């Protein structure tokens, strides 16, 4: 039915058009210079229709050709991009494997089809650094920085890491300081700063950095505690190098109360005080530290200290026997304090108790020295020989008394 209607309409239009042409064909005159063109109106309309038809066909052909050209260009671009991704992946694998020359070659080859070359430049710089090619390394870092306004931090971190690897810690510190201004508390910046401060033994700056390391979980809590102890020990060592007791005591006042209870730090502080001759302050700190946190090392040092009141010092140490009577270090200390108080018998008793619990070369030497001074030469020689054997030494043969022959 639709086809019938279409044919019928076409016949009607054709009949009407034929009648219009027969009734009045019209007239068109086109003149240009000496040239004139004459035709009926209906021929002109037919030519106009044909011209429009040709223009439409030309437009459609050009559009289709553009699409074909675009598809061809897209195909080659995709091919280059795929090759670039493949070379980037292979370059990263070679980088991880330590094949620096191959890695750099693949990474730079991949740049031809890459629209995000930052990673390639950074890794190529690292590979050049591993090859000892500092010129190429700087070149690739410069290219990396030019890829994006946001690349400066990544470039600075890469440069700082290479400076640390080369042992140029001052240069790395300058690089990281600039990076930290641009990206406050950037995790990787903080991590590298920790390495630099530790390497430079800049303990004050390291301690100031630790709160940020804790806040941003840059390192495990146990590692940060180790770093804090290391920094505090370093500060103590630097203060001790001044040979100024007041400077050392001032440092201790600025250490947090929590660290006053740390056995290792308290031990190092008291040893420094003893070396500088301040036994009274060391004795007080040791007493407080042992009250908070019992330590055999602390109590052993207590035996080497000559406080202001030796008798009271011995009494205080003896009060610890109630809770720590099985600690051989405490018994050894009590023996030494008894010697200072000239209580020879008590000293011998404490030394022998310590020996029965845990014999050591140090304890045997103390017993040998004490017994020798008390005239018990046979036992003194036995303990001294045992001490030397514990240390892997041989006791010299004592001269034998001469026997006169008949």
Secondary structure by P-SEA (a helix, b strand, c coil): caaaaaaaaaaaaaaaaaaaaaacbbbbbbbcccbbbbbcaaaaaaaaaaaaaaaaaaaaaaaaaaaaaaaaaaaaaaaaaaaaaaaaaaaaaaaaacaaaaaaaaaaaaccccccaaaaaaaaaaaaaaacaaaaaaaaaaaaaaccccaaaaaaaaaaaaaaaacaaaaaaaaaaaaaaaccccaaaaaaaaaaaaaacaaaaaaaaaaaaaaaccccaaaaaaaaaaaaaaaaaaaaaaccaaaaaaaaaaccccccccaaaaaaaaaaaaaacaaaaaaaaaaaaaaacccaaaaaaaaacccccaaaaaaaaaaacccccccaaaaaaaaaaaaaacaaaaaaaaaaaaaaacccaaaaaaaaaaaaaacaaaaaaaaaaaaaaaacccccccccbbbbcc
